[in-house]
Amino acid sequence: RVLPNTCPCFHWGDRDIGGIRIFSHVEKSLPTHQVLHHLMQVQNGASNKKFDDSAVKQLKKYATQKNETGVLSQYWIRNELGPLEQEILDPCSPVINLG
């Protein structure tokens, strides 16, 4: 919170209900900063699993939010993604991804 408002905050979490819940909490906890998801939109990679009906129902609730949590939830639903543990991915700097 002591960083300038122009300093973005990156969150890298699992692609599951717990991950979106944590992302939402971080985003709400830092209302004056832009909170961006990092590596949470990648395609399934090693996982071909889809979210079950219960998870999709919860994601649809998050998708109604007018913030990055809503955008990310909508993306997961629209692209029929499923759970993915962040440890499966090769970590990289979010600054590199910004181009």
All heavy atoms as an XYZ file, in Angstrom:
790
protein
N       0.811     -1.204      0.000
C       0.000      0.000      0.000
C       0.850      1.262      0.000
O       0.355      2.323     -0.328
C      -0.929     -0.008      1.198
C      -2.003     -1.064      1.082
C      -2.965     -1.008      2.210
N      -3.920     -2.090      2.065
C      -4.774     -2.431      2.986
N      -4.804     -1.808      4.136
N      -5.608     -3.414      2.783
N       2.120      1.156      0.380
C       2.975      2.332      0.408
C       3.564      2.637     -0.965
O       4.133      3.705     -1.159
C       4.104      2.190      1.457
C       3.531      2.067      2.845
C       5.025      1.035      1.133
N       3.421      1.728     -1.910
C       3.921      1.965     -3.258
C       3.004      2.946     -3.988
O       1.806      3.025     -3.692
C       4.003      0.654     -4.031
C       5.029     -0.354     -3.516
C       4.873     -1.669     -4.268
C       6.438      0.186     -3.658
N       3.535      3.666     -4.961
C       2.696      4.594     -5.737
C       1.523      3.857     -6.390
O       1.629      2.685     -6.750
C       3.646      5.140     -6.803
C       5.014      4.820     -6.328
C       4.914      3.634     -5.429
N       0.415      4.553     -6.574
C      -0.772      3.953     -7.193
C      -0.501      3.450     -8.609
O      -1.215      2.597     -9.111
C      -1.920      4.960     -7.227
C      -2.418      5.294     -5.844
O      -2.009      4.686     -4.862
N      -3.296      6.266     -5.757
N       0.520      3.991     -9.247
C       0.851      3.581    -10.612
C       1.621      2.269    -10.659
O       1.836      1.722    -11.736
C       1.680      4.675    -11.302
O       2.839      4.936    -10.500
C       0.858      5.953    -11.469
N       2.034      1.767     -9.516
C       2.788      0.506     -9.450
C       1.806     -0.667     -9.461
O       1.030     -0.837     -8.528
C       3.631      0.475     -8.177
S       4.639     -1.011     -8.046
N       1.818     -1.474    -10.527
C       0.877     -2.589    -10.580
C       1.274     -3.702     -9.611
O       2.441     -3.868     -9.280
C       0.954     -3.071    -12.025
C       2.328     -2.693    -12.456
C       2.653     -1.418    -11.720
N       0.294     -4.439     -9.200
C       0.501     -5.597     -8.336
C       0.144     -6.831     -9.152
O      -0.939     -6.904     -9.730
C      -0.387     -5.487     -7.104
S      -0.356     -6.944     -6.051
N       1.039     -7.795     -9.212
C       0.791     -9.027     -9.957
C       0.484    -10.160     -8.983
O       1.141    -10.301     -7.960
C       2.002     -9.404    -10.811
C       2.242     -8.458    -11.940
C       3.091     -7.368    -11.773
C       1.622     -8.635    -13.165
C       3.316     -6.482    -12.813
C       1.838     -7.756    -14.208
C       2.688     -6.679    -14.030
N      -0.508    -10.957     -9.333
C      -0.863    -12.123     -8.520
C      -0.791    -13.362     -9.397
O      -1.381    -13.418    -10.471
C      -2.271    -11.977     -7.947
C      -2.732    -13.210     -7.242
N      -2.280    -13.545     -5.986
C      -3.582    -14.189     -7.618
C      -2.828    -14.683     -5.617
N      -3.627    -15.091     -6.599
N      -0.064    -14.365     -8.920
C       0.047    -15.629     -9.639
C      -0.544    -16.701     -8.758
O      -0.002    -17.047     -7.715
C       1.505    -15.919     -9.952
C       1.742    -17.184    -10.720
C       0.872    -17.825    -11.559
C       2.933    -17.955    -10.735
N       1.451    -18.939    -12.100
C       2.730    -19.043    -11.602
C       4.161    -17.831    -10.106
C       3.710    -19.994    -11.852
C       5.127    -18.780    -10.366
C       4.907    -19.835    -11.229
N      -1.670    -17.219     -9.139
C      -2.339    -18.226     -8.329
C      -2.812    -19.390     -9.171
O      -2.695    -19.396    -10.397
N      -3.336    -20.388     -8.492
C      -3.882    -21.546     -9.177
C      -5.124    -21.152     -9.955
O      -5.828    -20.207     -9.616
C      -4.273    -22.631     -8.167
C      -3.077    -23.241     -7.457
O      -1.954    -23.169     -7.996
O      -3.277    -23.797     -6.359
N      -5.393    -21.902    -11.000
C      -6.622    -21.683    -11.763
C      -7.672    -22.645    -11.211
O      -7.852    -23.757    -11.689
C      -6.386    -21.910    -13.249
C      -7.586    -21.440    -14.077
C      -7.342    -21.518    -15.550
N      -7.099    -22.890    -15.953
C      -6.266    -23.232    -16.933
N      -5.579    -22.319    -17.583
N      -6.098    -24.497    -17.248
N      -8.295    -22.192    -10.142
C      -9.378    -22.932     -9.519
C     -10.189    -21.962     -8.678
O      -9.884    -20.767     -8.649
C      -8.858    -24.114     -8.696
C      -7.865    -23.725     -7.600
O      -7.825    -22.530     -7.187
O      -7.125    -24.605     -7.140
N     -11.208    -22.447     -8.006
C     -12.066    -21.561     -7.231
C     -11.276    -20.888     -6.116
O     -11.465    -19.698     -5.846
C     -13.296    -22.329     -6.690
C     -14.170    -22.802     -7.850
C     -14.108    -21.460     -5.731
C     -14.642    -21.685     -8.777
N     -10.391    -21.623     -5.470
C      -9.552    -21.014     -4.443
C      -8.679    -19.913     -5.012
O      -8.504    -18.863     -4.401
N      -8.142    -20.136     -6.199
C      -7.290    -19.137     -6.839
C      -8.039    -17.865     -7.181
O      -7.535    -16.760     -6.987
N      -9.266    -17.997     -7.688
C     -10.038    -16.799     -8.034
C     -10.506    -16.094     -6.767
O     -10.572    -14.865     -6.718
C     -11.220    -17.130     -8.991
C     -11.683    -15.871     -9.737
C     -12.387    -17.760     -8.277
C     -10.764    -15.394    -10.795
N     -10.786    -16.856     -5.719
C     -11.193    -16.261     -4.441
C     -10.039    -15.434     -3.864
O     -10.234    -14.304     -3.417
C     -11.601    -17.354     -3.460
C     -12.142    -16.832     -2.150
C     -12.536    -17.953     -1.190
N     -13.496    -18.887     -1.797
C     -13.252    -20.190     -2.001
N     -12.111    -20.727     -1.643
N     -14.175    -20.957     -2.543
N      -8.839    -15.976     -3.905
C      -7.669    -15.254     -3.402
C      -7.407    -14.017     -4.256
O      -7.142    -12.933     -3.736
C      -6.435    -16.172     -3.350
C      -6.651    -17.272     -2.308
C      -5.168    -15.379     -3.065
C      -5.647    -18.407     -2.381
N      -7.471    -14.174     -5.571
C      -7.267    -13.032     -6.461
C      -8.261    -11.919     -6.139
O      -7.902    -10.744     -6.044
C      -7.389    -13.458     -7.925
C      -7.134    -12.339     -8.886
C      -5.846    -11.989     -9.238
C      -8.180    -11.616     -9.434
C      -5.602    -10.937    -10.112
C      -7.950    -10.563    -10.311
C      -6.658    -10.229    -10.652
N      -9.521    -12.290     -5.952
C     -10.558    -11.313     -5.626
C     -10.246    -10.608     -4.306
O     -10.393     -9.386     -4.194
C     -11.923    -12.009     -5.538
O     -12.935    -11.089     -5.201
N      -9.801    -11.361     -3.330
C      -9.462    -10.774     -2.028
C      -8.294     -9.785     -2.165
O      -8.336     -8.690     -1.605
C      -9.113    -11.875     -1.024
C      -8.733    -11.350      0.311
N      -9.649    -10.818      1.196
C      -7.526    -11.240      0.909
C      -9.009    -10.413      2.285
N      -7.726    -10.664      2.134
N      -7.264    -10.169     -2.903
C      -6.114     -9.278     -3.106
C      -6.565     -8.007     -3.810
O      -6.209     -6.893     -3.415
C      -4.990     -9.985     -3.900
C      -3.902     -9.009     -4.319
C      -4.395    -11.133     -3.088
N      -7.372     -8.171     -4.851
C      -7.850     -7.017     -5.616
C      -8.657     -6.065     -4.738
O      -8.474     -4.846     -4.778
C      -8.681     -7.503     -6.800
C      -9.088     -6.402     -7.737
C      -9.781     -6.910     -8.985
O     -10.467     -7.947     -8.939
O      -9.631     -6.241    -10.021
N      -9.526     -6.606     -3.896
C     -10.342     -5.764     -3.016
C      -9.510     -5.137     -1.904
O      -9.845     -4.067     -1.405
C     -11.490     -6.580     -2.434
C     -12.543     -6.911     -3.462
C     -13.623     -7.812     -2.901
C     -14.639     -8.149     -3.993
N     -15.623     -9.127     -3.518
N      -8.418     -5.802     -1.519
C      -7.555     -5.281     -0.453
C      -6.667     -4.138     -0.915
O      -6.115     -3.408     -0.099
C      -6.675     -6.407      0.097
O      -7.462     -7.401      0.685
N      -6.506     -3.999     -2.220
C      -5.653     -2.952     -2.784
C      -6.472     -2.084     -3.749
O      -6.187     -2.042     -4.949
C      -4.454     -3.570     -3.508
C      -3.502     -4.389     -2.649
C      -2.501     -5.141     -3.513
C      -2.788     -3.495     -1.658
N      -7.468     -1.374     -3.255
C      -8.377     -0.644     -4.148
C      -7.727      0.502     -4.916
O      -8.264      0.941     -5.933
C      -9.463     -0.114     -3.200
C      -8.795     -0.026     -1.872
C      -7.807     -1.171     -1.846
N      -6.586      0.984     -4.468
C      -5.948      2.101     -5.159
C      -4.886      1.643     -6.156
O      -4.264      2.471     -6.815
C      -5.304      3.073     -4.148
O      -4.323      2.362     -3.395
C      -6.353      3.670     -3.222
N      -4.670      0.331     -6.261
C      -3.662     -0.203     -7.169
C      -4.306     -1.118     -8.205
O      -5.326     -1.744     -7.943
C      -2.608     -1.008     -6.394
C      -1.724     -0.156     -5.565
N      -2.134      0.387     -4.361
C      -0.464      0.268     -5.760
C      -1.149      1.097     -3.844
N      -0.122      1.045     -4.678
N      -3.678     -1.191     -9.346
C      -4.119     -2.129    -10.368
C      -3.557     -3.505    -10.016
O      -2.351     -3.672     -9.904
C      -3.626     -1.691    -11.746
C      -4.099     -2.592    -12.848
C      -3.615     -2.137    -14.208
O      -2.659     -1.375    -14.323
N      -4.269     -2.603    -15.247
N      -4.428     -4.479     -9.840
C      -4.008     -5.852     -9.553
C      -4.218     -6.663    -10.824
O      -5.326     -6.720    -11.357
C      -4.791     -6.461     -8.379
C      -4.333     -7.887     -8.119
C      -4.615     -5.613     -7.123
N      -3.161     -7.260    -11.299
C      -3.194     -8.019    -12.545
C      -2.915     -9.489    -12.264
O      -2.082     -9.825    -11.434
C      -2.137     -7.479    -13.516
C      -2.236     -5.993    -13.849
C      -0.989     -5.524    -14.566
C      -3.478     -5.741    -14.686
N      -3.608    -10.346    -12.987
C      -3.326    -11.780    -12.856
C      -2.114    -12.106    -13.716
O      -1.871    -11.500    -14.757
C      -4.539    -12.615    -13.247
C      -5.143    -12.208    -14.554
N      -4.647    -12.623    -15.765
C      -6.186    -11.396    -14.824
C      -5.364    -12.101    -16.735
N      -6.314    -11.344    -16.196
N      -1.339    -13.055    -13.236
C      -0.118    -13.454    -13.947
C      -0.165    -14.958    -14.183
O      -0.304    -15.741    -13.241
C       1.106    -13.073    -13.107
C       2.403    -13.509    -13.701
N       2.815    -13.095    -14.945
C       3.368    -14.324    -13.221
C       3.997    -13.633    -15.210
N       4.344    -14.385    -14.182
N      -0.101    -15.360    -15.438
C      -0.103    -16.759    -15.856
C      -1.364    -17.512    -15.423
O      -1.333    -18.725    -15.253
C       1.146    -17.489    -15.327
C       2.496    -16.964    -15.808
C       3.628    -17.736    -15.144
C       2.620    -17.049    -17.321
N      -2.466    -16.799    -15.263
C      -3.701    -17.457    -14.847
C      -4.667    -17.634    -16.024
O      -5.769    -18.133    -15.850
C      -4.360    -16.668    -13.711
C      -3.521    -16.665    -12.440
S      -4.212    -15.705    -11.088
C      -5.535    -16.800    -10.540
N      -4.234    -17.236    -17.229
C      -5.063    -17.407    -18.428
C      -4.475    -18.419    -19.396
O      -5.054    -18.646    -20.445
C      -5.221    -16.077    -19.165
C      -6.191    -15.132    -18.519
C      -6.410    -13.908    -19.384
O      -5.466    -13.277    -19.838
N      -7.662    -13.566    -19.597
N      -3.346    -19.015    -19.043
C      -2.716    -19.946    -19.979
C      -3.633    -21.128    -20.241
O      -4.470    -21.487    -19.414
C      -1.344    -20.441    -19.466
C      -0.369    -19.302    -19.321
C      -1.493    -21.202    -18.165
N      -3.475    -21.715    -21.412
C      -4.278    -22.890    -21.742
C      -3.878    -24.040    -20.822
O      -2.856    -23.992    -20.147
C      -4.092    -23.252    -23.210
C      -4.565    -22.165    -24.167
C      -6.024    -21.799    -23.980
O      -6.877    -22.653    -23.800
N      -6.332    -20.512    -24.007
N      -4.663    -25.081    -20.813
C      -4.520    -26.152    -19.836
C      -3.149    -26.795    -19.782
O      -2.753    -27.309    -18.757
C      -5.572    -27.238    -20.076
C      -6.910    -26.834    -19.511
O      -7.049    -25.786    -18.895
N      -7.896    -27.663    -19.718
N      -2.413    -26.787    -20.860
C      -1.097    -27.414    -20.827
C      -1.228    -28.898    -20.552
O      -1.795    -29.631    -21.328
N      -0.717    -29.340    -19.422
C      -0.723    -30.760    -19.082
C      -2.084    -31.248    -18.593
O      -2.296    -32.434    -18.448
C       0.325    -31.027    -18.009
N      -3.000    -30.339    -18.348
C      -4.296    -30.713    -17.784
C      -5.398    -30.552    -18.817
O      -5.528    -29.518    -19.442
C      -4.609    -29.832    -16.568
O      -5.924    -30.072    -16.121
N      -6.184    -31.601    -18.992
C      -7.347    -31.532    -19.886
C      -8.643    -31.498    -19.095
O      -9.712    -31.608    -19.665
C      -7.359    -32.732    -20.839
C      -6.217    -32.651    -21.830
O      -5.868    -31.569    -22.270
N      -5.637    -33.786    -22.161
N      -8.530    -31.368    -17.782
C      -9.718    -31.345    -16.935
C     -10.504    -30.055    -17.151
O      -9.945    -29.027    -17.472
C      -9.310    -31.452    -15.469
C      -8.703    -32.784    -15.094
C      -8.093    -32.802    -13.708
C      -9.013    -32.288    -12.643
N      -8.455    -32.395    -11.283
N     -11.808    -30.147    -16.974
C     -12.692    -28.985    -17.051
C     -13.250    -28.735    -15.659
O     -13.313    -29.627    -14.820
C     -13.845    -29.237    -18.029
C     -13.397    -29.575    -19.441
C     -12.799    -28.392    -20.130
C     -12.434    -28.762    -21.564
N     -11.427    -27.903    -22.111
N     -13.690    -27.511    -15.409
C     -14.353    -27.211    -14.150
C     -15.660    -27.986    -14.070
O     -16.385    -28.080    -15.066
C     -14.644    -25.715    -14.029
C     -13.423    -24.879    -13.792
C     -13.020    -23.945    -14.721
C     -12.670    -25.026    -12.637
C     -11.902    -23.160    -14.503
C     -11.553    -24.250    -12.405
C     -11.160    -23.318    -13.342
N     -15.959    -28.529    -12.890
C     -17.234    -29.219    -12.722
C     -18.357    -28.183    -12.608
O     -18.114    -26.980    -12.534
C     -17.212    -30.168    -11.519
C     -16.984    -29.475    -10.187
O     -17.334    -28.284    -10.045
O     -16.459    -30.135     -9.271
N     -19.601    -28.669    -12.608
C     -20.760    -27.768    -12.610
C     -20.775    -26.837    -11.404
O     -21.136    -25.662    -11.523
C     -22.055    -28.572    -12.664
C     -22.243    -29.281    -13.997
O     -21.603    -28.878    -14.984
O     -23.040    -30.241    -14.050
N     -20.377    -27.342    -10.252
C     -20.351    -26.524     -9.043
C     -19.352    -25.379     -9.187
O     -19.638    -24.240     -8.818
C     -19.989    -27.393     -7.829
O     -19.814    -26.599     -6.689
N     -18.175    -25.681     -9.724
C     -17.146    -24.650     -9.919
C     -17.602    -23.620    -10.938
O     -17.400    -22.414    -10.748
C     -15.831    -25.289    -10.342
N     -18.233    -24.055    -12.016
C     -18.729    -23.127    -13.039
C     -19.779    -22.200    -12.434
O     -19.778    -20.990    -12.696
C     -19.292    -23.882    -14.264
C     -20.002    -22.934    -15.216
C     -18.169    -24.631    -14.986
N     -20.633    -22.737    -11.597
C     -21.661    -21.918    -10.944
C     -21.003    -20.837    -10.089
O     -21.404    -19.672    -10.119
C     -22.555    -22.803    -10.084
C     -23.693    -22.079     -9.432
C     -24.587    -23.029     -8.654
C     -25.720    -22.285     -7.978
N     -26.596    -23.196     -7.222
N     -19.958    -21.191     -9.331
C     -19.239    -20.217     -8.512
C     -18.512    -19.195     -9.385
O     -18.499    -17.998     -9.081
C     -18.256    -20.929     -7.592
C     -18.927    -21.753     -6.512
C     -17.912    -22.480     -5.662
O     -17.124    -21.842     -4.966
N     -17.916    -23.802     -5.735
N     -17.899    -19.671    -10.476
C     -17.198    -18.757    -11.379
C     -18.165    -17.743    -11.990
O     -17.806    -16.578    -12.171
C     -16.504    -19.537    -12.497
C     -15.194    -20.200    -12.145
C     -14.700    -21.052    -13.315
C     -14.145    -19.169    -11.739
N     -19.370    -18.171    -12.289
C     -20.355    -17.252    -12.872
C     -20.696    -16.124    -11.901
O     -20.945    -14.998    -12.328
C     -21.611    -18.010    -13.293
C     -21.390    -18.827    -14.561
C     -22.646    -19.558    -14.996
C     -22.390    -20.327    -16.286
N     -23.579    -21.065    -16.730
N     -20.663    -16.403    -10.611
C     -20.886    -15.346     -9.620
C     -19.735    -14.345     -9.644
O     -19.948    -13.138     -9.623
C     -21.047    -15.942     -8.220
C     -22.349    -16.680     -8.031
C     -22.468    -17.231     -6.623
C     -23.757    -18.016     -6.467
N     -23.876    -18.604     -5.126
N     -18.509    -14.848     -9.691
C     -17.351    -13.950     -9.770
C     -17.356    -13.173    -11.083
O     -16.910    -12.028    -11.140
C     -16.043    -14.727     -9.627
C     -15.714    -15.118     -8.217
C     -15.881    -16.425     -7.775
C     -15.231    -14.179     -7.305
C     -15.570    -16.786     -6.459
C     -14.922    -14.529     -6.002
C     -15.099    -15.833     -5.593
O     -14.793    -16.182     -4.297
N     -17.846    -13.799    -12.144
C     -17.845    -13.164    -13.470
C     -18.725    -11.927    -13.540
O     -18.585    -11.117    -14.450
C     -18.282    -14.178    -14.527
N     -19.610    -11.740    -12.587
C     -20.479    -10.558    -12.585
C     -19.774     -9.319    -12.026
O     -20.282     -8.211    -12.164
C     -21.760    -10.808    -11.767
O     -21.408    -11.033    -10.400
C     -22.544    -11.987    -12.312
N     -18.618     -9.509    -11.406
C     -17.890     -8.375    -10.838
C     -17.331     -7.490    -11.948
O     -16.899     -7.977    -12.990
C     -16.760     -8.857     -9.927
C     -17.238     -9.599     -8.709
C     -16.095     -9.995     -7.794
O     -15.002     -9.432     -7.840
N     -16.352    -10.976     -6.939
N     -17.335     -6.202    -11.711
C     -16.829     -5.223    -12.684
C     -15.379     -4.878    -12.350
O     -15.039     -3.733    -12.068
C     -17.682     -3.955    -12.658
C     -19.145     -4.197    -12.885
C     -19.418     -4.550    -14.313
C     -20.924     -4.640    -14.532
N     -21.282     -5.576    -15.527
N     -14.521     -5.893    -12.383
C     -13.107     -5.717    -12.064
C     -12.320     -6.830    -12.744
O     -12.877     -7.599    -13.541
C     -12.899     -5.710    -10.545
C     -13.487     -6.939     -9.861
O     -13.703     -7.978    -10.479
N     -13.756     -6.823     -8.582
N     -11.040     -6.931    -12.445
C     -10.199     -7.958    -13.073
C     -10.635     -9.370    -12.673
O     -10.480    -10.306    -13.444
C      -8.725     -7.740    -12.731
C      -8.089     -6.594    -13.495
C      -8.100     -6.805    -15.001
O      -7.745     -7.901    -15.481
O      -8.476     -5.868    -15.709
N     -11.173     -9.530    -11.471
C     -11.682    -10.840    -11.055
C     -12.796    -11.277    -11.999
O     -12.832    -12.429    -12.439
C     -12.205    -10.786     -9.605
O     -11.128    -10.436     -8.735
C     -12.787    -12.121     -9.177
N     -13.701    -10.359    -12.311
C     -14.785    -10.665    -13.235
C     -14.281    -11.001    -14.623
O     -14.742    -11.954    -15.249
N     -13.315    -10.221    -15.093
C     -12.742    -10.457    -16.425
C     -12.085    -11.832    -16.495
O     -12.270    -12.586    -17.450
C     -11.726     -9.344    -16.783
C     -10.951     -9.679    -18.045
C     -12.435     -8.005    -16.926
N     -11.314    -12.168    -15.466
C     -10.618    -13.451    -15.446
C     -11.614    -14.607    -15.372
O     -11.480    -15.605    -16.093
C      -9.643    -13.501    -14.268
C      -8.766    -14.743    -14.143
C      -7.926    -14.954    -15.398
C      -7.875    -14.644    -12.908
N     -12.620    -14.488    -14.548
C     -13.643    -15.537    -14.435
C     -14.359    -15.738    -15.768
O     -14.592    -16.874    -16.193
C     -14.657    -15.171    -13.354
O     -14.043    -15.068    -12.103
N     -14.713    -14.640    -16.421
C     -15.372    -14.729    -17.727
C     -14.478    -15.450    -18.734
O     -14.959    -16.266    -19.525
C     -15.709    -13.334    -18.239
C     -16.794    -12.644    -17.466
C     -16.928    -11.180    -17.846
O     -16.551    -10.759    -18.938
N     -17.457    -10.380    -16.924
N     -13.188    -15.153    -18.700
C     -12.239    -15.790    -19.623
C     -12.200    -17.302    -19.408
O     -12.231    -18.071    -20.364
C     -10.853    -15.177    -19.443
C      -9.826    -15.739    -20.391
C      -9.644    -15.181    -21.649
C      -9.045    -16.829    -20.037
C      -8.715    -15.706    -22.540
C      -8.114    -17.360    -20.904
C      -7.948    -16.795    -22.156
O      -7.031    -17.329    -23.031
N     -12.123    -17.707    -18.142
C     -12.079    -19.147    -17.839
C     -13.338    -19.845    -18.338
O     -13.265    -20.929    -18.909
C     -11.926    -19.370    -16.344
C     -10.600    -18.996    -15.759
C      -9.498    -18.523    -16.418
C     -10.251    -19.041    -14.380
N      -8.481    -18.274    -15.518
C      -8.924    -18.594    -14.260
C     -10.928    -19.414    -13.230
C      -8.259    -18.520    -13.048
C     -10.269    -19.340    -12.012
C      -8.947    -18.906    -11.925
N     -14.482    -19.221    -18.124
C     -15.754    -19.822    -18.550
C     -15.829    -19.863    -20.070
O     -16.125    -20.908    -20.668
C     -16.948    -19.036    -17.968
C     -16.985    -19.173    -16.446
C     -18.258    -19.505    -18.599
C     -17.917    -18.184    -15.768
N     -15.566    -18.732    -20.703
C     -15.682    -18.613    -22.168
C     -14.767    -19.603    -22.887
O     -15.127    -20.178    -23.910
C     -15.380    -17.184    -22.595
C     -15.544    -16.917    -24.078
C     -15.337    -15.453    -24.448
N     -14.057    -14.917    -24.029
C     -13.851    -14.057    -23.017
N     -14.862    -13.633    -22.292
N     -12.651    -13.625    -22.724
N     -13.570    -19.812    -22.340
C     -12.599    -20.691    -22.990
C     -12.645    -22.121    -22.463
O     -11.789    -22.929    -22.823
C     -11.198    -20.104    -22.847
C     -11.046    -18.874    -23.708
O     -10.874    -18.970    -24.910
N     -11.162    -17.707    -23.100
N     -13.639    -22.419    -21.629
C     -13.857    -23.755    -21.090
C     -12.584    -24.335    -20.477
O     -12.230    -25.483    -20.700
C     -14.434    -24.689    -22.155
C     -15.783    -24.224    -22.673
C     -16.361    -25.144    -23.722
O     -15.638    -26.011    -24.264
O     -17.560    -24.990    -24.006
N     -11.893    -23.493    -19.720
C     -10.688    -23.951    -19.053
C     -11.067    -24.721    -17.799
O     -12.209    -24.705    -17.360
C      -9.794    -22.767    -18.706
C      -9.311    -21.940    -19.896
C      -8.445    -20.788    -19.414
C      -8.550    -22.809    -20.878
N     -10.102    -25.384    -17.237
C     -10.318    -26.142    -16.016
C      -9.211    -25.865    -15.025
O      -8.368    -24.986    -15.226
N      -9.203    -26.607    -13.940
C      -8.218    -26.371    -12.885
C      -6.788    -26.579    -13.372
O      -6.527    -27.435    -14.209
C      -8.567    -27.400    -11.813
C      -9.827    -28.059    -12.231
C     -10.097    -27.706    -13.641
N      -5.898    -25.770    -12.831
C      -4.478    -25.888    -13.158
C      -3.671    -25.368    -11.978
O      -3.901    -24.249    -11.509
C      -4.150    -25.071    -14.415
C      -2.714    -25.145    -14.910
C      -2.399    -26.534    -15.463
C      -2.465    -24.099    -15.972
N      -2.764    -26.182    -11.492
C      -1.889    -25.778    -10.393
C      -0.759    -24.918    -10.955
O      -0.157    -25.257    -11.968
C      -1.310    -27.002     -9.684
C      -2.350    -27.897     -9.047
C      -3.056    -27.245     -7.885
O      -2.375    -26.547     -7.100
O      -4.272    -27.423     -7.751
N      -0.463    -23.820    -10.303
C       0.573    -22.916    -10.786
C       1.938    -23.597    -10.854
O       2.784    -23.220    -11.661
C       0.654    -21.671     -9.911
C       1.145    -21.945     -8.498
C       1.046    -20.722     -7.608
O       0.165    -19.913     -7.762
N       1.961    -20.611     -6.692
N       2.171    -24.613    -10.010
C       3.477    -25.278    -10.000
C       3.792    -25.999    -11.307
O       4.946    -26.294    -11.592
C       3.545    -26.291     -8.842
C       3.490    -25.675     -7.474
C       2.080    -25.394     -6.969
O       1.081    -25.662     -7.675
O       1.974    -24.880     -5.843
N       2.772    -26.271    -12.114
C       2.979    -26.932    -13.403
C       3.657    -25.996    -14.394
O       4.360    -26.425    -15.303
C       1.635    -27.436    -13.956
C       1.132    -28.588    -13.108
C       1.739    -27.845    -15.404
C      -0.240    -29.100    -13.491
N       3.467    -24.695    -14.211
C       3.965    -23.704    -15.162
C       5.384    -23.269    -14.832
O       5.781    -23.234    -13.676
C       3.041    -22.487    -15.167
C       1.580    -22.775    -15.488
C       0.756    -21.516    -15.313
C       1.437    -23.334    -16.885
N       6.108    -22.902    -15.857
C       7.439    -22.351    -15.696
C       7.300    -20.872    -15.317
O       6.747    -20.094    -16.087
C       8.210    -22.489    -17.010
C       9.660    -22.080    -16.885
O      10.186    -22.053    -15.757
O      10.268    -21.787    -17.937
N       7.760    -20.499    -14.136
C       7.603    -19.096    -13.734
C       8.439    -18.163    -14.595
O       9.532    -18.518    -15.043
C       8.076    -19.082    -12.282
C       8.975    -20.251    -12.162
C       8.483    -21.277    -13.141
N       7.904    -17.013    -14.839
C       8.660    -15.979    -15.556
C       8.186    -14.622    -15.033
O       7.122    -14.505    -14.440
C       8.469    -16.083    -17.055
S       6.787    -15.762    -17.604
N       8.973    -13.627    -15.263
C       8.655    -12.284    -14.798
C       7.423    -11.737    -15.507
O       7.318    -11.827    -16.737
C       9.845    -11.361    -15.056
O       9.478    -10.021    -14.866
N       6.495    -11.140    -14.769
C       5.345    -10.532    -15.443
C       5.747     -9.329    -16.287
O       5.058     -8.978    -17.235
C       4.436    -10.102    -14.281
C       5.309    -10.042    -13.089
C       6.427    -11.020    -13.323
N       6.865     -8.711    -15.972
C       7.335     -7.561    -16.752
C       7.679     -8.010    -18.172
O       7.400     -7.312    -19.125
C       8.533     -6.884    -16.060
C       9.063     -5.740    -16.896
C       8.126     -6.399    -14.676
N       8.235     -9.176    -18.323
C       8.554     -9.718    -19.644
C       7.281     -9.884    -20.450
O       7.219     -9.554    -21.626
C       9.301    -11.059    -19.538
C      10.695    -10.845    -18.945
C       9.417    -11.732    -20.906
C      11.431    -12.111    -18.590
N       6.213    -10.343    -19.813
C       4.939    -10.549    -20.510
C       4.287     -9.237    -20.941
O       3.451     -9.235    -21.813
C       3.975    -11.333    -19.625
C       4.376    -12.780    -19.496
O       5.134    -13.293    -20.304
N       3.877    -13.449    -18.471
N       4.644     -8.130    -20.319
C       4.060     -6.847    -20.704
C       4.661     -6.303    -21.987
O       4.142     -5.384    -22.569
C       4.258     -5.813    -19.574
C       3.459     -6.065    -18.308
C       3.802     -5.033    -17.258
C       1.972     -6.032    -18.597
N       5.740     -6.915    -22.418
C       6.331     -6.523    -23.682
C       7.257     -5.370    -23.532
O       7.715     -4.712    -24.350
